[in-house]
Amino acid sequence: MKSYTFSEARQNFAALLEQARRDGAVRIQRRDGQSFVLTPEAQKTSPLAIAGVQLSRPLTRKELLESIQESRRDYE
């Protein structure tokens, strides 16, 4: 983990954030001996946020209903 003095962190804050993103954490040390660890926060995404499927052509009503019926048969 890379360590920075408070003055270095203040002067190079953008670079410090990038370093934390790459390495997972950076330490900032004050003159009085206190030390702080800066870590990136995990991005929160919805479990329902999934990529869509691009079809080569639109499904017909009949094809869609057949697909639903087939998937239900698998769980009976």
N, C-alpha and C positions, 0 to 999 in steps of 0.2 A: 504494500500500500504506500503510495506516494504521500509525503508529508510536506506541508507548506507552513510558513509563518503567517501570522494574521496579515501582515503588510503585503506579502506576496499574494495571498489569496484575494485581498481587496484589489490589488492592482491588476491581477490576471483572472478575474472572476469567470469570464466566459471560458477560458482555457481550463480552469479548474473544474467547471461543470462538465466539460467534454471529457476530461480525464476520469472523472467519477463515473460517467456513463460507460466509458470503455473498460475501466478496470474494476468497477463495482463499488469503489469507495476511495475517498481521500481523507487525510487527516489534516486538521488545521490546529496549529499550536499558538497559544498566546504567550506573551512575555512572562505572565505570572504563573505559567506552568500548566494552565488548563488546556485540555485537548478535546477537540470535537471531531467526530467522524461524519462526513457528508456522504450519503448514499443515495443513488437514484431511486425514486419511487416506482414500483411496478405499475405499468399502464393497466388501467381497468377497462376491460371491454366486455360487452354483453356476450353471454354464452350463445345468444341467438344471432349474433352478427356473423353470418356465414356468407361466403361468396355464392353468388347465383350461378346457375347453369345456363350456358348459351346453347340453345338448340339450333340445329341447322335449318329447321323449319318448325312452324307452330304445331302443337299437338291438336288433334281433332278432339271433339267431345268424347267420341267413342273410345279413342286411344287412352284418354285420361281416365275414364271410368274403368276401363279394363285394367289399367295399371293399379288403380286403387283396390279393385276387387282381388287382384293377384297378391298384393301386399297383405291384404287381410287374411287370405288363405294361409299364408306363411305363419300366422300367429294363432290359428285355430287349433 
